[in-house]
């Protein structure tokens, strides 16, 4: 199915290439055929091209047959597409149309399991590949290299293609490239990475994978750091010269911005080594304010921008990128940032963490129940994406309202899967969960482990939360008493109001924003950092990934789960309430 989908995307992208020979303008009949194709009437378009071919002469016949083949492929008529392609002699086509012919032929060869033949059709000098068809060529090359067992080559094609994409598509392609590299044997990884040019898109991914395995790859020495920026420390600490932090310090979002600022400054002043000049710029929590703050920071010579905080602000800056400074966005950005990254406490990340925890424990079949608001649905989406990608099966999903009034109905929906399900995932707040948890037994789901997200902390009340006992959720190590640097959470909390209470999550987020910003190069090279929000790393798309600690309800209050991880060696668990 995936191969058919890929080829379908290919031929759709080539629709605009159905053209008359460059020596003359398109005829009315040709224009009509292309219009039909653009309207999705692919079978009619194919018939129109057949009619054109029937009355055409010379090279025009081959061109019309090629266009008919593409239209039939889009219509799902593979047999007809193959027949038309066979009637389009390659030698009679223009060089550009010959390339289209090769792509279609390679796609058919891959469908037939003839990977080596497809690869032979895709060996063109990349400098001669038309820019508008580069992504399609690389897609088919990746498939062909996969079919011939060349995982490193496949990863290289995927990484190069990712550079032509944006946003989620780019991130997905880079992650696919990373997955392929994981199956490359050590010797092959070292050898092939050693031959890569410095501009190879797959090089950073290969170096990351080698570092993860503890392998050394012989590369030419990196260019020295600028004279005004010291080289990295042995642990990877490498701050910029001037850091500009863009936060909402006034307006409705000021409490959030101030909590992040305080956390960042706590980490800043705890660092005993050379620190960058740092300036804070108020975004006022608006798009215009974020743009103005960035412009001021750039004018002042900042070489690293941290922030802004709001999703709309980040999206606006991503839509008009600059090249004079690296950028660590403090929310998800729709496009990856060159030399920077994207750091967020996102609901979808927690959903993905739950999925990973279940998969690692061999619990591959689950049911889920979720509130309908944005945060819960994002958590559910993150869970679904990671769980399915890792081989899990999400058997059913049921809704629940904010107060659990329809909990029984939702559980009844899930009950039909009770004999197969191995776990229950919930994306809901405490008020709804207090109603849901006692009703699981009636639905035959009481024996299933229940995992939630930190949404469960919203509306929590120790007097009422005994109903939640046994439920686990991903939590910030900071809130479980982990030592992360300048003293423990309790001592910092006594000195800094924003380090405790409702602002503590954002305080910890700001603390880690400093760590990510100053270890950015090391993280992009595959390093991991212990932080206040979790174990931190950066994926190939520049997204900061967090491995959280895990908390569990017991007696109505939360404490570290028995295997909650991330506890420092020299630390002791927080006292039992």
C-alpha positions as a printed NumPy array, in Angstrom:
array([[  0.   ,   0.   ,   0.   ],
       [  2.801,   2.403,   0.93 ],
       [  4.471,   1.852,  -2.436],
       [  1.258,   2.519,  -4.331],
       [  0.671,   5.663,  -2.31 ],
       [  4.179,   6.913,  -2.961],
       [  3.852,   6.409,  -6.674],
       [  0.46 ,   8.044,  -6.652],
       [  2.014,  11.097,  -5.041],
       [  4.753,  10.975,  -7.636],
       [  2.496,  11.051, -10.6  ],
       [  0.299,  13.73 ,  -9.086],
       [  3.365,  15.924,  -8.701],
       [  4.179,  15.311, -12.346],
       [  0.732,  16.359, -13.569],
       [  2.041,  19.754, -14.504],
       [  4.674,  18.093, -16.64 ],
       [  2.149,  16.785, -19.143],
       [  3.035,  19.184, -21.88 ],
       [  3.423,  19.61 , -25.539],
       [  6.89 ,  19.595, -27.056],
       [  8.712,  22.799, -26.207],
       [  8.879,  23.708, -29.864],
       [  5.201,  24.653, -30.021],
       [  2.374,  25.85 , -27.752],
       [ -0.24 ,  23.42 , -26.458],
       [ -3.233,  22.777, -28.681],
       [ -6.794,  23.335, -27.369],
       [ -7.227,  19.558, -27.092],
       [ -4.048,  19.253, -25.015],
       [ -5.115,  22.11 , -22.753],
       [ -8.492,  20.408, -22.229],
       [ -6.81 ,  17.101, -21.364],
       [ -4.627,  18.774, -18.76 ],
       [ -7.678,  20.58 , -17.342],
       [ -9.516,  17.276, -16.908],
       [ -6.519,  15.838, -15.08 ],
       [ -6.302,  18.869, -12.803],
       [ -9.991,  18.41 , -11.919],
       [ -9.341,  14.84 , -10.808],
       [-11.066,  13.363, -13.839],
       [ -8.071,  11.19 , -14.601],
       [ -9.784,   8.48 , -16.661],
       [-11.364,  11.13 , -18.898],
       [ -7.998,  12.864, -19.223],
       [ -6.389,   9.588, -20.252],
       [ -9.026,   9.064, -22.923],
       [ -8.457,  12.608, -24.166],
       [ -4.727,  11.95 , -24.478],
       [ -5.468,   8.708, -26.338],
       [ -7.591,  10.628, -28.789],
       [ -4.787,  13.135, -29.252],
       [ -2.32 ,  10.311, -29.849],
       [ -4.601,   8.755, -32.475],
       [ -4.398,  11.847, -34.663],
       [ -0.869,  12.97 , -33.768],
       [  2.351,  12.502, -35.68 ],
       [  5.947,  11.747, -34.757],
       [  7.108,  12.754, -31.273],
       [  3.651,  14.065, -30.391],
       [  2.369,  10.47 , -30.27 ],
       [  4.918,   9.45 , -27.65 ],
       [  4.225,  12.564, -25.593],
       [  0.452,  11.933, -25.609],
       [  0.874,   8.259, -24.686],
       [  3.173,   9.199, -21.779],
       [  0.599,  11.668, -20.489],
       [ -2.143,   9.045, -20.857],
       [ -0.031,   6.627, -18.841],
       [  0.36 ,   9.108, -16.017],
       [ -3.361,   9.888, -15.99 ],
       [ -4.288,   6.206, -15.871],
       [ -1.87 ,   5.642, -13.024],
       [ -3.585,   8.389, -11.079],
       [ -6.932,   6.782, -11.925],
       [ -5.738,   3.507, -10.38 ],
       [ -5.57 ,   1.636, -13.679],
       [ -2.078,   0.194, -13.436],
       [ -2.542,  -2.217, -16.324],
       [ -3.749,   0.541, -18.625],
       [ -0.921,   2.821, -17.505],
       [  1.639,   0.166, -18.34 ],
       [  0.071,  -0.407, -21.763],
       [  0.152,   3.284, -22.628],
       [  3.749,   3.638, -21.419],
       [  4.726,   0.76 , -23.723],
       [  3.335,   2.793, -26.627],
       [  5.496,   5.802, -25.746],
       [  8.951,   5.134, -27.259],
       [ 11.495,   6.771, -25.009],
       [ 13.752,   7.757, -27.899],
       [ 10.993,   9.927, -29.397],
       [ 10.601,  12.029, -26.233],
       [ 12.278,  15.259, -25.17 ],
       [ 14.997,  14.891, -22.478],
       [ 12.597,  16.103, -19.786],
       [  9.89 ,  13.687, -20.886],
       [ 12.475,  10.905, -21.025],
       [ 13.091,  11.567, -17.365],
       [  9.37 ,  11.251, -16.653],
       [  9.373,   8.005, -18.619],
       [ 12.233,   6.658, -16.501],
       [ 10.495,   7.569, -13.254],
       [  7.302,   5.791, -14.253],
       [  9.205,   2.76 , -15.51 ],
       [ 11.183,   2.609, -12.261],
       [  7.97 ,   2.802, -10.255],
       [  6.482,  -0.12 , -12.163],
       [  9.684,  -2.11 , -11.702],
       [  9.525,  -1.52 ,  -7.946],
       [  5.901,  -2.628,  -7.882],
       [  7.049,  -5.866,  -9.521],
       [  9.853,  -6.411,  -7.017],
       [ 12.614,  -5.609,  -9.505],
       [ 14.618,  -3.296,  -7.3  ],
       [ 17.925,  -3.601,  -9.162],
       [ 16.251,  -2.728, -12.45 ],
       [ 14.561,   0.298, -10.884],
       [ 17.836,   1.465,  -9.385],
       [ 19.523,   1.235, -12.787],
       [ 16.85 ,   3.583, -14.165],
       [ 17.547,   6.071, -11.38 ],
       [ 21.305,   6.472, -11.753],
       [ 21.167,   9.845, -13.482],
       [ 23.742,  12.453, -12.514],
       [ 21.886,  14.38 ,  -9.806],
       [ 23.121,  17.639, -11.333],
       [ 21.007,  16.805, -14.392],
       [ 17.832,  16.039, -12.44 ],
       [ 15.303,  18.842, -12.973],
       [ 14.828,  20.772,  -9.722],
       [ 11.075,  20.303,  -9.787],
       [ 11.448,  16.523,  -9.916],
       [ 14.261,  16.083,  -7.423],
       [ 11.968,  15.049,  -4.549],
       [ 10.268,  12.405,  -6.707],
       [ 13.586,  11.063,  -7.961],
       [ 14.946,  10.793,  -4.43 ],
       [ 11.767,   9.046,  -3.238],
       [ 12.075,   6.378,  -5.873],
       [ 15.82 ,   6.033,  -5.276],
       [ 15.117,   5.457,  -1.579],
       [ 12.626,   2.719,  -2.485],
       [ 15.032,   1.133,  -4.932],
       [ 17.913,   1.21 ,  -2.46 ],
       [ 15.618,  -0.33 ,   0.141],
       [ 14.697,  -3.097,  -2.285],
       [ 18.377,  -3.827,  -2.93 ],
       [ 19.28 ,  -3.841,   0.778],
       [ 21.353,  -0.634,   0.834],
       [ 20.145,   0.898,   4.091],
       [ 22.867,   3.548,   4.216],
       [ 22.112,   4.657,   0.668],
       [ 18.408,   4.729,   1.456],
       [ 19.062,   6.911,   4.505],
       [ 21.177,   9.259,   2.369],
       [ 18.37 ,   9.63 ,  -0.19 ],
       [ 15.771,  10.243,   2.511],
       [ 17.932,  12.819,   4.28 ],
       [ 18.541,  14.668,   1.038],
       [ 14.855,  14.613,   0.193],
       [ 14.028,  15.959,   3.666],
       [ 15.923,  19.111,   2.754],
       [ 13.292,  19.771,   0.08 ],
       [ 10.388,  19.446,   2.51 ],
       [  9.054,  21.498,   5.392],
       [  7.387,  20.995,   8.739],
       [  6.008,  17.606,   9.71 ],
       [  6.882,  16.058,   6.348],
       [ 10.533,  17.012,   6.764],
       [ 10.641,  15.717,  10.321],
       [  9.048,  12.398,   9.301],
       [ 11.527,  11.902,   6.473],
       [ 14.496,  12.604,   8.745],
       [ 13.201,  10.171,  11.349],
       [ 12.828,   7.541,   8.65 ],
       [ 16.43 ,   8.157,   7.629],
       [ 17.507,   7.74 ,  11.253],
       [ 15.642,   4.425,  11.479],
       [ 17.428,   3.112,   8.408],
       [ 20.839,   4.009,   9.818],
       [ 20.114,   1.966,  12.939],
       [ 20.155,  -1.213,  10.818],
       [ 23.508,  -0.447,   9.131],
       [ 26.307,  -2.669,  10.537],
       [ 29.068,  -0.93 ,  12.48 ],
       [ 31.779,  -1.484,   9.873],
       [ 29.587,  -0.25 ,   7.021],
       [ 28.502,   2.81 ,   8.983],
       [ 32.09 ,   3.808,   9.76 ],
       [ 33.303,   3.184,   6.213],
       [ 30.491,   4.89 ,   4.329],
       [ 30.231,   7.859,   6.659],
       [ 33.97 ,   8.367,   6.323],
       [ 33.598,   8.905,   2.573],
       [ 30.801,  11.469,   2.818],
       [ 31.357,  15.043,   1.765],
       [ 30.942,  17.75 ,   4.372],
       [ 27.732,  18.902,   2.7  ],
       [ 26.079,  15.468,   2.661],
       [ 22.626,  15.731,   4.203],
       [ 22.982,  12.348,   5.905],
       [ 26.338,  13.165,   7.548],
       [ 24.949,  14.645,  10.81 ],
       [ 22.618,  11.677,  11.168],
       [ 25.422,   9.186,  10.546],
       [ 27.687,  10.916,  13.068],
       [ 24.877,  10.854,  15.64 ],
       [ 24.318,   7.148,  15.098],
       [ 28.041,   6.433,  15.331],
       [ 28.273,   8.385,  18.564],
       [ 25.314,   6.472,  19.979],
       [ 27.146,   3.211,  19.312],
       [ 30.492,   4.506,  20.571],
       [ 32.099,   4.328,  17.107],
       [ 34.769,   6.682,  15.796],
       [ 34.504,   8.024,  12.26 ],
       [ 37.608,   9.558,  10.774],
       [ 36.691,  12.987,   9.468],
       [ 38.705,  16.073,   8.639],
       [ 39.09 ,  18.408,  11.598],
       [ 36.193,  20.791,  12.03 ],
       [ 36.685,  24.464,  11.39 ],
       [ 37.875,  26.259,  14.52 ],
       [ 35.4  ,  28.28 ,  16.502],
       [ 35.352,  32.016,  15.819],
       [ 37.982,  33.89 ,  17.757],
       [ 35.355,  35.607,  19.882],
       [ 33.647,  32.318,  20.797],
       [ 35.613,  29.822,  22.895],
       [ 35.679,  26.178,  21.816],
       [ 33.256,  23.723,  23.46 ],
       [ 34.027,  22.422,  26.937],
       [ 34.734,  18.74 ,  27.389],
       [ 31.124,  18.079,  28.412],
       [ 29.735,  19.92 ,  25.355],
       [ 28.963,  23.251,  27.031],
       [ 29.252,  25.819,  24.229],
       [ 27.328,  29.023,  24.876],
       [ 26.777,  31.672,  22.223],
       [ 28.408,  35.084,  22.419],
       [ 25.112,  36.951,  22.833],
       [ 21.829,  35.3  ,  23.758],
       [ 18.507,  37.048,  23.281],
       [ 15.466,  35.637,  25.089],
       [ 12.064,  36.548,  23.649],
       [  9.287,  36.149,  26.233],
       [  5.903,  37.723,  27.112],
       [  6.925,  39.863,  30.078],
       [  3.781,  41.991,  29.924],
       [  0.205,  41.332,  28.884],
       [ -1.982,  38.292,  29.583],
       [  0.839,  35.785,  29.167],
       [  3.234,  37.624,  31.469],
       [  2.897,  35.115,  34.384],
       [  4.03 ,  32.296,  32.084],
       [  6.836,  34.376,  30.588],
       [  8.115,  35.452,  33.994],
       [  8.18 ,  31.873,  35.281],
       [ 10.227,  30.767,  32.246],
       [ 12.528,  33.774,  32.698],
       [ 13.16 ,  32.964,  36.355],
       [ 13.987,  29.352,  35.567],
       [ 16.4  ,  30.36 ,  32.838],
       [ 18.107,  32.916,  35.058],
       [ 18.432,  30.379,  37.888],
       [ 20.395,  28.125,  35.548],
       [ 22.316,  31.083,  34.088],
       [ 23.615,  32.301,  37.433],
       [ 24.367,  28.767,  38.599],
       [ 26.841,  28.316,  35.723],
       [ 30.382,  29.013,  36.946],
       [ 31.994,  28.967,  33.506],
       [ 31.974,  31.757,  30.928],
       [ 28.433,  32.918,  30.245],
       [ 27.097,  34.804,  27.237],
       [ 25.788,  38.329,  27.334],
       [ 22.06 ,  37.904,  27.781],
       [ 19.174,  40.243,  27.002],
       [ 15.441,  39.751,  27.514],
       [ 12.978,  41.187,  25.005],
       [  9.269,  41.516,  25.757],
       [  7.034,  39.998,  23.061],
       [  3.856,  41.121,  24.892],
       [  2.432,  37.735,  23.895],
       [  1.523,  38.925,  20.391],
       [  2.715,  38.145,  16.892],
       [  3.671,  41.747,  16.211],
       [  5.449,  41.938,  19.543],
       [  7.423,  38.778,  18.773],
       [  8.498,  40.123,  15.396],
       [  9.571,  43.427,  16.922],
       [ 11.463,  41.65 ,  19.719],
       [ 13.32 ,  39.494,  17.223],
       [ 14.25 ,  42.489,  15.107],
       [ 15.645,  44.276,  18.166],
       [ 17.632,  41.203,  19.2  ],
       [ 19.147,  40.774,  15.743],
       [ 20.019,  44.462,  15.548],
       [ 21.868,  44.111,  18.86 ],
       [ 23.984,  41.317,  17.406],
       [ 22.496,  38.255,  19.106],
       [ 23.823,  35.01 ,  17.655],
       [ 21.23 ,  32.818,  19.412],
       [ 17.542,  33.604,  19.862],
       [ 15.574,  31.724,  22.541],
       [ 11.782,  31.943,  22.343],
       [  9.127,  33.139,  21.855],
       [  6.657,  31.147,  23.919],
       [  3.277,  31.254,  22.179],
       [  2.371,  28.944,  19.295],
       [  1.17 ,  31.803,  17.09 ],
       [  4.336,  33.797,  17.82 ],
       [  6.584,  30.877,  16.926],
       [  4.626,  30.139,  13.754],
       [  4.924,  33.782,  12.668],
       [  8.699,  33.85 ,  13.149],
       [  9.072,  30.506,  11.395],
       [  7.201,  31.911,   8.394],
       [  9.817,  34.682,   8.013],
       [ 13.12 ,  33.07 ,   9.034],
       [ 16.434,  34.901,   9.372],
       [ 19.905,  33.538,   8.797],
       [ 21.99 ,  35.791,  11.02 ],
       [ 21.29 ,  33.914,  14.278],
       [ 20.491,  30.386,  15.416],
       [ 17.026,  29.926,  16.905],
       [ 15.744,  27.779,  19.748],
       [ 11.967,  28.113,  19.628],
       [ 10.113,  27.541,  22.92 ],
       [  7.164,  25.925,  21.23 ],
       [  6.659,  23.648,  18.264],
       [  7.69 ,  25.31 ,  15.025],
       [  6.133,  24.288,  11.697],
       [  9.563,  24.274,  10.048],
       [ 12.851,  23.016,  11.373],
       [ 15.373,  25.687,  12.306],
       [ 18.838,  25.6  ,  10.805],
       [ 21.427,  25.31 ,  13.569],
       [ 18.739,  25.536,  16.241],
       [ 15.826,  23.536,  17.501],
       [ 12.318,  23.447,  18.909],
       [ 11.71 ,  22.867,  22.628],
       [  8.237,  22.519,  24.128],
       [  6.249,  20.941,  26.943],
       [  3.768,  19.698,  24.399],
       [  0.769,  17.421,  25.156],
       [  1.6  ,  15.283,  22.126],
       [  5.047,  14.587,  23.591],
       [  3.494,  13.203,  26.755],
       [  1.153,  11.05 ,  24.702],
       [  4.163,   9.712,  22.806],
       [  5.958,   9.034,  26.111],
       [  3.02 ,   6.943,  27.313],
       [  3.042,   4.996,  24.063],
       [  6.766,   4.338,  24.376],
       [  6.395,   3.151,  27.978],
       [  3.713,   0.652,  26.958],
       [  5.685,  -0.632,  23.971],
       [  8.821,  -1.103,  26.073],
       [  6.793,  -3.263,  28.435],
       [  5.348,  -5.404,  25.696],
       [  1.845,  -3.952,  26.029],
       [  0.969,  -3.616,  22.37 ],
       [ -2.842,  -3.52 ,  22.464],
       [ -4.628,  -0.684,  24.174],
       [ -7.859,   1.277,  24.398],
       [ -8.121,   4.999,  25.043],
       [-10.528,   7.609,  26.324],
       [-10.038,  11.344,  25.904],
       [-11.648,  14.71 ,  26.513],
       [-12.475,  16.76 ,  23.442],
       [-10.402,  19.892,  24.123],
       [ -7.221,  20.799,  22.268],
       [ -4.699,  19.605,  24.872],
       [ -6.334,  16.212,  25.335],
       [ -6.744,  15.644,  21.615],
       [ -3.114,  16.573,  20.959],
       [ -2.034,  14.111,  23.652],
       [ -4.202,  11.433,  22.044],
       [ -2.753,  12.218,  18.601],
       [  0.81 ,  11.955,  19.927],
       [ -0.017,   8.663,  21.605],
       [ -1.643,   7.232,  18.499],
       [  1.206,   8.251,  16.182],
       [  3.979,   6.776,  18.337],
       [  2.038,   3.669,  19.405],
       [  1.111,   2.658,  15.871],
       [  4.564,   3.521,  14.498],
       [  6.129,   1.196,  17.075],
       [  3.851,  -1.691,  16.159],
       [  1.065,  -1.19 ,  18.695],
       [ -2.66 ,  -1.554,  18.015],
       [ -5.092,   1.067,  19.275],
       [ -8.261,  -0.996,  19.51 ],
       [-10.794,   1.746,  20.262],
       [-11.112,   5.365,  21.407],
       [-14.043,   6.757,  23.382],
       [-14.914,  10.341,  24.402],
       [-15.379,  11.659,  27.922],
       [-16.637,  15.076,  28.941],
       [-14.82 ,  17.365,  31.354],
       [-16.805,  16.173,  34.377],
       [-17.066,  12.492,  33.485],
       [-20.811,  12.58 ,  32.963],
       [-20.564,  10.172,  30.031],
       [-17.848,   7.959,  31.542],
       [-20.112,   4.912,  31.655],
       [-20.987,   5.251,  27.984],
       [-17.329,   5.625,  27.015],
       [-16.28 ,   2.623,  29.071],
       [-19.094,   0.568,  27.554],
       [-17.652,   1.335,  24.119],
       [-14.237,   0.108,  25.237],
       [-15.654,  -2.926,  27.067],
       [-16.11 ,  -4.841,  23.798],
       [-12.313,  -4.964,  23.582],
       [-11.7  ,  -5.863,  27.23 ],
       [-10.474,  -9.394,  26.508],
       [ -7.793,  -8.184,  24.055],
       [ -6.731,  -4.876,  25.563],
       [ -3.596,  -4.782,  27.7  ],
       [ -3.748,  -1.167,  28.915],
       [ -5.98 ,   1.891,  29.129],
       [ -4.712,   5.322,  28.072],
       [ -6.617,   8.376,  29.293],
       [ -6.163,  11.974,  28.192],
       [ -8.338,  13.763,  30.709],
       [ -8.236,  15.91 ,  33.824],
       [ -8.775,  14.859,  37.411],
       [-12.526,  15.692,  37.697],
       [-13.39 ,  13.38 ,  34.812],
       [-10.999,  10.666,  35.93 ],
       [-12.397,  10.563,  39.474],
       [-15.692,   9.508,  37.912],
       [-14.167,   7.121,  35.394],
       [-11.746,   5.137,  37.558],
       [-14.327,   3.479,  39.895],
       [-16.476,   2.431,  36.926],
       [-13.773,   0.407,  35.174],
       [-14.682,  -2.823,  36.956],
       [-18.217,  -2.807,  35.63 ],
       [-16.804,  -2.512,  32.104],
       [-14.351,  -5.364,  32.638],
       [-11.356,  -3.015,  32.464],
       [-10.332,  -2.895,  36.136],
       [ -7.35 ,  -5.212,  35.613],
       [ -5.762,  -2.997,  32.964],
       [ -2.932,  -0.62 ,  33.911],
       [ -4.071,   2.985,  33.493],
       [ -1.698,   5.579,  32.085],
       [ -2.5  ,   9.262,  31.684],
       [ -0.694,  12.52 ,  30.965],
       [  0.062,  15.409,  33.302],
       [ -3.383,  16.782,  32.395],
       [ -4.511,  14.676,  35.34 ],
       [ -2.852,  17.249,  37.599],
       [ -5.369,  19.856,  36.465],
       [ -8.106,  20.019,  39.03 ],
       [ -6.32 ,  17.714,  41.434],
       [ -7.416,  17.563,  45.081],
       [ -5.691,  15.15 ,  47.504],
       [ -8.925,  14.821,  49.47 ],
       [-10.703,  13.441,  46.423],
       [ -7.914,  11.89 ,  44.387],
       [ -7.831,   8.526,  46.153],
       [-10.027,   7.419,  43.269],
       [ -6.947,   7.83 ,  41.069],
       [ -4.729,   5.429,  43.015],
       [ -2.628,   3.257,  40.74 ],
       [ -2.759,   5.642,  37.77 ],
       [  0.646,   6.557,  36.309],
       [  1.609,   9.558,  34.207],
       [  4.822,  11.2  ,  32.869],
       [  6.102,  13.874,  35.187],
       [  8.919,  16.417,  35.292],
       [ 11.86 ,  15.165,  37.386],
       [ 11.938,  18.668,  38.926],
       [  8.538,  18.082,  40.511],
       [  9.641,  14.713,  41.902],
       [ 12.662,  16.133,  43.705],
       [ 15.431,  15.252,  41.247],
       [ 18.671,  17.189,  41.567],
       [ 19.378,  19.07 ,  38.355],
       [ 22.004,  21.637,  39.191],
       [ 21.831,  24.594,  41.569],
       [ 20.298,  22.889,  44.556],
       [ 17.208,  20.777,  44.772],
       [ 13.669,  21.828,  44.014],
       [ 12.822,  22.41 ,  47.654],
       [ 15.668,  24.826,  48.359],
       [ 15.172,  26.751,  45.132],
       [ 11.472,  26.835,  45.76 ],
       [ 12.014,  28.5  ,  49.085],
       [ 13.997,  31.298,  47.437],
       [ 12.124,  31.713,  44.163],
       [  8.326,  31.771,  44.23 ],
       [  8.014,  30.721,  40.588],
       [  9.941,  27.509,  41.331],
       [  6.996,  26.081,  43.23 ],
       [  3.267,  25.802,  42.893],
       [  1.435,  26.303,  39.626],
       [  4.407,  28.046,  37.986],
       [  6.896,  25.256,  38.722],
       [  6.474,  23.499,  35.374],
       [  7.325,  26.622,  33.44 ],
       [ 10.187,  27.394,  35.821],
       [ 11.669,  23.955,  35.087],
       [ 11.064,  24.538,  31.388],
       [ 13.028,  27.786,  31.529],
       [ 15.802,  26.063,  33.465],
       [ 16.134,  23.49 ,  30.688],
       [ 15.846,  26.109,  27.961],
       [ 19.184,  27.445,  29.214],
       [ 20.698,  23.957,  29.195],
       [ 19.495,  23.202,  25.673],
       [ 20.678,  26.595,  24.396],
       [ 24.187,  26.178,  25.802],
       [ 24.603,  22.525,  24.833],
       [ 22.883,  22.897,  21.468],
       [ 25.823,  21.768,  19.336],
       [ 26.429,  18.708,  21.504],
       [ 22.754,  17.773,  21.495],
       [ 22.57 ,  18.057,  17.726],
       [ 25.562,  15.718,  17.641],
       [ 23.673,  13.042,  19.572],
       [ 24.487,  13.929,  23.206],
       [ 21.941,  13.513,  26.027],
       [ 21.432,  15.835,  29.005],
       [ 19.748,  15.29 ,  32.33 ],
       [ 17.368,  18.189,  32.841],
       [ 14.635,  19.453,  35.103],
       [ 11.991,  18.353,  32.57 ],
       [ 13.519,  14.981,  31.653],
       [ 16.37 ,  13.355,  29.8  ],
       [ 16.947,  15.695,  26.867],
       [ 18.07 ,  14.979,  23.317],
       [ 17.443,  16.432,  19.865],
       [ 16.202,  14.447,  16.889],
       [ 17.313,  14.942,  13.307],
       [ 14.577,  17.496,  12.694],
       [ 15.774,  19.703,  15.562],
       [ 12.94 ,  18.788,  17.937],
       [ 14.012,  18.442,  21.559],
       [ 12.865,  15.06 ,  22.831],
       [ 12.254,  14.411,  26.523],
       [ 12.322,  11.122,  28.386],
       [ 10.25 ,  11.995,  31.469],
       [ 10.192,  10.613,  34.962],
       [  7.064,   8.702,  35.995],
       [  4.7  ,   9.413,  38.846],
       [  1.951,   7.318,  40.393],
       [ -1.08 ,   8.134,  42.523],
       [ -1.057,   6.52 ,  45.944],
       [ -3.339,   7.543,  48.788],
       [ -4.617,  10.412,  46.676],
       [ -1.199,  12.029,  46.169],
       [  1.541,  11.531,  43.608],
       [  4.959,  10.046,  44.208],
       [  7.616,   8.583,  41.984],
       [  6.559,   5.319,  40.382],
       [  8.563,   2.278,  41.435],
       [ 10.442,   2.337,  38.118],
       [ 10.112,   6.064,  37.522],
       [ 13.767,   6.47 ,  36.399],
       [ 15.851,   9.624,  36.09 ],
       [ 16.696,   9.651,  39.779],
       [ 20.309,  10.739,  40.228],
       [ 22.61 ,   8.147,  41.729],
       [ 23.308,  10.178,  44.841],
       [ 19.741,  11.203,  45.427],
       [ 17.186,   9.607,  47.661],
       [ 13.5  ,   9.299,  46.803],
       [ 11.236,  12.011,  48.114],
       [  9.607,  11.129,  51.444],
       [  6.384,   9.199,  51.34 ],
       [  3.47 ,  11.514,  52.122]])
